[in-house]
Amino acid sequence: MVTKGMKNLIAALLILLFSNSVKSNDAIVGTGSYLLDHCKHYINYMNTEDKKYLTKQIYSVAYCQGYIDAARGVAAQMQMEMKSDLFKMCIPNKVRNDQLARIVTSYLKGRPDLLHWGAGTVVLMSLVEAFPCKID
């Protein structure tokens, strides 16, 4: 049963996940463009042998992965608690976090028209498209 508190929590998470906020340099924090920049840094970091923890890389890994984790969490909560298939995705357990970052990055590179959209929205869209659930 979905309680009023759960609904309020989900609503608050959705507002935070899909909202745009502060302008930072060329990209607006919370947009697909800003997310793309950080996911690119994350992928570059994963591709290097030398894993020196530079502040920019740590922030980029956390920013990109944080949006992916949050989007997955919101989708799972909507499916379990609200019985909604709006953002239904079936990501295999063996898929690594860096693979998800590559999927989001590829999606955004192919959809420049969405770069001004909220980062949470484009993460959900990319993962739903990449991992549709098979219907038996």
N, C-alpha and C positions, 0 to 999 in steps of 0.2 A: 504494500500500500504506500502510495506517495503522500507524505505528510506536507502540510503547508510550509514547514521549515525547509524540507527538501526542495520544494518548488521554488522557494525564495533563493536558496543557495544556487540552484541551477540557473535561475534567471540572472543572478548576480555574476556568475561565471560566464554566462553568455554575453552579458554586457561588457565585461572586462575583455573577453576574448575577441569580440568583434568590433571593439571601439578603436578609433584612431586617436592619437594624442599629440605629442610634442614634435615640433620640427627640429631636426638635428642635421646640420650641414645640408646636403642635397636631398635627403630622403626624409619622409615624415615617419617618426617612430610609430610602429604599429601597422604599417602598410606592407603590402606585398613587396614593394621595392626595397624597403629597409630589411625585411626578412630575407629577400634574395641575396642582398649583400652579405649578410651574416651567414647564411647557409653556404655560400661560396667559400667564405673563410673557413668554415667548419670542414668542408670537403677538402680544401687545400691542406688543412691541418692533418686530416686523416690520411692523406696521400703522401705525407712526408715521413721520412725515416726518423728525423731528428724531432723529437716531441718536446721541445723546449716550451715551457708554459709561459707564453707571452700574454700580457693582459688582454690585448685585442683578441687573440685566439680563444682564450678562456671565455671571454664575454660572448664571442660569436657562437661558440659551441653551446653555451648555456642558453643564449637567446633563441637560436634555431631549434635546439632540442626541446626547449621549454614550450615553444608554440606547438610543436608536433605532439608532445606529451599531453598538453592541455586540450588540444583538439581531439585527440583519441579519447581522453577522459570524458569530455563532454558528450561525444558520440556514444560511448558506452553507457553513460548515465541515462541519456535519452532513450536508448534501447531498453535498458533494464527497468528503470524506474517509471518512465512515461510510456513505455511500449510504442515508441516512435521509431520508424525506419527512415526518418528524414535524412540522417547522415550515416546510414548503415554501411559498414565496411567489414571485410573479413580479411584481416592481415594475418598471414601465417606466422606462427610462433618463431620460425627460424629467420625471419626478416630482421636484420640488424638496424640499429638506430641510424647509422650513417647511410644505409640504403634508403631509408625514409627521407633523409635530408636530400639525397640525390634525386629522388622522385619529385619532391617539392620544388627543388631547383630547376629541374628539367621542365616541369609543368609551368613554372613562372617564366622561364626563358621562352617557351612556346606560346605564352599568352600575355604579351606585353600590355594588352588592353586591360588587364586585371591588376597591374602593379599598384594602382592607387587604391585598390580595395583593402579591406582589413586583413591583416595577416592570418587571423584565425579562420576567416572565411575561406581564403585561398588554400590553406592547409587542408581543411576539411574537403574542399572540392577536389584537390589533387589526390588525396588518399581514397576517397570514395570512387573516383574514376580509375585509379590504379588497382584497387582491391575490391571489385564488386563481389557480392556474395553469390555463389552458385545456387541456382534454384533447382531442387531435385524434382 
